[in-house]
Structure formats: C-alpha cells, structure tokens
Amino acid sequence: MRAGYDGTGPGAITPDGCAVELYSRLPIGDEPDIIAGAVPAGAHILELGCGVGRMTHPLLERGFTVTAVDESPEMLARVRGARTICGSIEDLDLGETFDVVMLASFLVHAGDIEVRRGLLRTCARHLAEGGCVLIQREGADYHTNVPRERVDPSGFTVRIVSSEPAGEGVDSIRAEYEFPDAVWTQTFLSRPLTKEQFEDALGEAGLRVEKYLTADGIWARAVRGVEEVGEEWRP
C-alpha cells in the first residue's frame, strides 16, 4: 500500500486503496457517451488506469479498439475483449502511438506532483499526430462540499466522508461505499487543481486544452501544442 493510501472491505485491495470487488459492482454513468462523442468512430484508445474495465467494456461495445493499462493484475483479470498491459502508468513506454489517450478516474489529481508529471508525459508520449487526450478532472467543490453522500438507484450509498489537509496543497480524502451486503472504504491523496493550474500542468507536458466536453469542466479534450484554448470554460 502506498503511503497515504488505504482501503478496507472484502476482496483484493490495490496499492492505491481501490477494492477490486467494489469497482466490479459500481455502475458506469454517461462517461462512455461523452468519450464516444469526442473522438473519431473506431478510434484506437489507450486507456490509462482501466481498473476492472468499467469504461473499457462499453467502449468496446461502441466499436472502439482499446489497449487497457493498469498496475493491478487483479483489476486486469476482470477486463474482457481488450489488449491488457500490467504496469506503472507514469513509466509506461509502449513504443507506439494511439488516436486517443484516456486518463480518467481523477488520476491527474495525483498527490505527488512528479507522479502527475509522469502521467501526463505518458499521455503525450503515446499520442499520435492529430490525436487527442481525454482527461477527467475533479468537480469544483470536490474538496469543499464535504461530507456528502449519494444514494445510487441500484441500491448502494457512496459518501465522501472527509477531506483533510495532508501536506502542501494535498488533501487526504476518505470515501465510503455501503451496499446491503458489504461496506468498502478508500483513503487517498488528492491535489486540487484550479482550471489555470490544470492547464499549466498540461502545458508542462506539451499539451493544451482544446475543449471542455462537459458544462462542469470535469471532462477535457487536450491536443499537442500551446495555442490558446479553443473553447473557454468558467466555473
């Protein structure tokens, strides 16, 4: 387990506190539709941090080719129909490029700045000419609207229990997932990023935001270069 990360509950727990069985149960929202609407039909997607394939499988169903990467062999064992690669994302170098590189699950908010830089360099390293990077960000009030909870229509409750300072610019987030037959918790480190800080981080890796794909700015499409943002977003 990484320092500052923890997880409890039935089944295998990954080094960043994710429970494999929990993520196998969580439903997928509208993310596959957001992705499909932002990239060319039939694109080859490099999915960084695929987990159990919650987005992998719907993307395959929509006709995309997916190369799925995760550091957890237990997570990857749940992925079906995609090429899978087990390894550290920030050190990944496949020697090939892809139409689309996807960095979801708020990974861009890694507490360690060097890890974040490594993640974004991996995105840029694997991006084909004319391709794009799709990045999922935290919402504007993710660290301040705490505690909060949401009851999913499928019958479980997810809570963000606390957000506490854990170092310069980093918070320790504790989440709880309560199902009728089991409870999982996850504690992880997250670095809040303003829109400007997010765009600066991309700029370090030679990327720029081309467009924010959702009204809340949580999903962004980035491309190579340092030109001004094609579509402005304000919180």
N, C-alpha and C positions, 0 to 999 in steps of 0.2 A: 504494500500500500504506500502511495506517495505521501510525503509529509503534508499535512493539512487536508488530507482526503480520507474519507471513511464511508463505510456502508454497512448496513445490517439488514437481516432478513433471510428467508430461505434461498438456498442455491448459491452458485458461484458469484463472487463479487470481484469486479475488475480493479486494477490498481488506482483508478480514479473514483472508486466508490460506487460504480454502477452495478446493479444487480441484473444478471442475465435473464432470470425468470421474469422479473418485473418488466424489463423492456420488451420481452416477448409478449406480454399481456397488453401493453399500452397501445391504444388505437392511434392510427395516423389521421391527421387532420387534412387541411387543404394544401399542405406543402407540395405533394406531387403535382397538383394542378398549377400551382404557382411556378414550379420548375418547368413543367411542360410548356407553359405559356411564354417562357422567357428564352427558350433555346430552340434550335432547329429540330424538326422532326427526325427521329432516327439517330440523333447525335450519340457519340461515344462519350460517356460520362465517367470521370474519375471521382468516385465518392470517398472522401477522406473522413474516417470516423463513422463507418457504416453501421456499427453495432450489430444487432440481430437481423438487419435488413428491413426495418420498418418502412424506409423510403425506397430501398433497393427494389423490393418486390413490386410495388405499384409502378415504378419507373420501367421495369422490365415489361410489365403488362401493357404499358403505353408505347412499346416498341423501341425503347432505348436500349443500347448496349451499355452495360455497367461493369466497371472494374471497381470492386469494393475492397477498401483497406481498413483494417482495424488492428490494434495491438493485442486484442484479446482473442485467443483461439476458441474460447468458449462462446464468445459472441459470433464469430465467423462460422462456427459449426451450425448455426441456425439459418445461414444465408443459403438460398437455393437459386440456381439458374444464372449466377453471375461468376465471373472470374474473381477469385478472392486472393488477397495478399495480406499476410500477417506481419506486422512490423510497426515501428515507431513512425508516425506521420512526419514529424519535423526532420527526420533523417532520410526520408524516402527519396530515392532517385531511380526511377524505372528505365531511364534512357529512352523514353518515348513521350509523345505529347497527345493531348486529348482535346476534343471540341469544347468540352465543358469540364471544369474542375469545381467540385462542390465541397464547401466547408460549412457544415450545418452544426446543430446542437450547441450553438454559442461557443464553439471552440476558439473563436477569435478573441474571446474574453479570458483566455488563459491567465492565471495569476502571475506566472513568470513571464516577464517581457521577452526574454530570449526564446522561450518556447513559442510565444506568439510570433516572433520574427521568423522562427524556423518553419512554422505552419504556413505563413504567407509566402515565404521563399519557395516552399514545396509547391504551392499553388502556381506561382509564376513559372517555376522550372518545368512544369508539366503542361503548360498552356500552349496549344497550337496557335499558329498565326491566324488571326481573325477569330479566335475562340473567346470564351468568357469564363469568369469565375463567379459562382453564386455563393453568397455568404449570408448566414443567418446571424443577426445581432440580437442582443437583449432589448426589451422594450424600455422606454424612457424612465419608467418608475419601477423597474425590476428590483432595485436595491432599497427603495424607499417605501413602497406600498407593502409593508410587512408588519405583522403577519397577515396572510391572506390564504384563502382556500377556494377550491372549485370542485363542485361535485359533477363528475362526468356522467352523461346519460347512460353509459354502460354499467354504472353502479359503484364506482370507486371514487375516493376523495383524494385530491392532491393538495398539499399545504406547503407553502413556503413559510417555515416556522420562524426563522430568524435570519438576519443579515448583520454581522458584527465585524468591525474593523479588525484586520489581521495583518497589518503591515502597511507600508506606504502605498496608498492607492489601491489596496486589495481588501476585499471583504470575504469572510467565511460565511457561506450560505448553507443553511440546513433545510432540506426538503423531506417531506413525509408522504408516503403513498399508502393509503389504507383501503384494502379490499375486504370483502366479507370473510375471507379465509386466511388472510395474511397481511402483514404490515412490513414495508421496507422503508428505510431511511437512507439518505445520502447527504454527506457533508463535503463541500468542495470549495475551492478558492476561485474567486472571480474578480476581474479588474473592470470596473465600469469604464466605458468609453463614450465621451460625447461624440456627436457627429463629426466634429473637427478632428478629434483625436483618432477616431476610426479612419477617417480619410487620410490623415497623416501616416498612420500605420501602414495603410495600403501603399502610400507613396514611397515608403522606405523599400518596399519590395518591387517597385516599378509598376504598380498597378494604380488605376484610378476608378472611381465610381462612375459608371456610365449612366446608371438609372437606379432609383429606388423602386422596387417592384410592388411594395405594399404601402398603403397610406400611413401606416405607423412607422415606416422606415426599417422594419425588422429584417426584410429580405432585400439585398442589394445585388446588382449585377455589375461586376468590375471587368475592365479590359486593360490591356497594356497601355502605358503612356501616362502623361502628366497634364493633359489638357483639362480645361475646366469641366465640371460636372455637367452632363448633358441635360439632366432634369433635377431641379432643385427640390429639396425636401426640408420642411421646417417642422419641428415638433409642435 
